[in-house]
Amino acid sequence: MSVDHATVRKIASLARIAASDAEVEAMVPELNTILGFVEQLGEVDTSSVAPMTAVIPNHQRLRDDVVNADPLTGGGVQDKVLANAPAREHGFFGVPKVIE
């Protein structure tokens, strides 16, 4: 892929950047060099490289998903939570249907 003067002017216009003729002239070879480097990256064989999400190995520290039955810190108080609910349905808050 090659960048010409018209393409640089179009990019500058889309980015709302004012570019003089001298600046456009200077940007053409710079952008072509950058695109050349990107094309070189496409030629590298990465089929044997495992995908990664980070440079260093990270592991999520997850806790067990258990119900806390202690009434002071959570869980086991469904009846108390729903005591003042205007409507209950199957152990949950009942709400009116808003989407048909």
N, C-alpha and C positions, 0 to 999 in steps of 0.2 A: 504494500500500500504506500502511496506517495501523497504528500501534502503539497498543494500549490498555493499561489497567492490568494486565489478566490476562496479556497477552503479556510485559510487563516483569517481572512476578512469575515467570512460567515461565522466562524467560531467566536471571533471577537465581538461580532454583532449580537450573537446569542447570549454571550456572557456580559453584554453591556459594557465592554471595554473599548475605550477609544484608542486606536492604534494608528500611528502615522505610517507613511510609506516606508520609512527607514526601519521602523520596528517590525512591520510585516516582512520586509526583506530579511531581517535578522532571524525571525521566528521560523521561516520555512525550513532552513537546514537543521535548526535545533529540533523541530518537531519530527522531521524525517529521521534524524539520528535516534530519537527516543523510540519511534515506531520500529526502527531496525532492531533495537535491543529487545523490544517486546516480541518481535518475530523470532529472534534467537531463542527466547525462553520457550516458545512453542515447539521448537525442534528438540528440546531435551526429553529423553526417555524417562518418564516417571512411573512406568508400569510396575516396577519393583519397590516403589516407595509407598509405605503405608500412610494413609491419610492421618493428619493430626490436627488437633484443635488448639494446641499450645506448644511452645518450644520446650518447656519443662514439664515433666509428668505431674499432673494434678489429679487428685482423687477427691470426689465429693464425700464429705463426711456426713453421712445420713444416719439419723437415729431410727430405731425401730418404730413403726407406726402402730402404737398401742393406745387403747382407750384408758385414760386416767380416771379411775373410779373415785378418787379423793374428792369429796364435795367442795372442799375449799379451793382446790386448784383446777378443777374442771372435770367434766364427765359425770354421768350418773344423776343429773339433775333435770332431766327432760320435763318432768311434770311441773317442776317449779318454774322453768323457763316459759312453758306454755300456759301457765296459770292465768295470766291476764290477756292472752291472745284472743282477739275478737272471733276468730274462727280457727278450728284445728282440723287437719285432714291427715289421717294415718300417722300421727305423731309429729307432724310438721305444721308450720304456720300456713293457714289457708289464705290465699290471696285471690282476688278476682282475675278472671282471664282477660288479658288486654290485647291479644292477637288472635284473630280468627283463623 
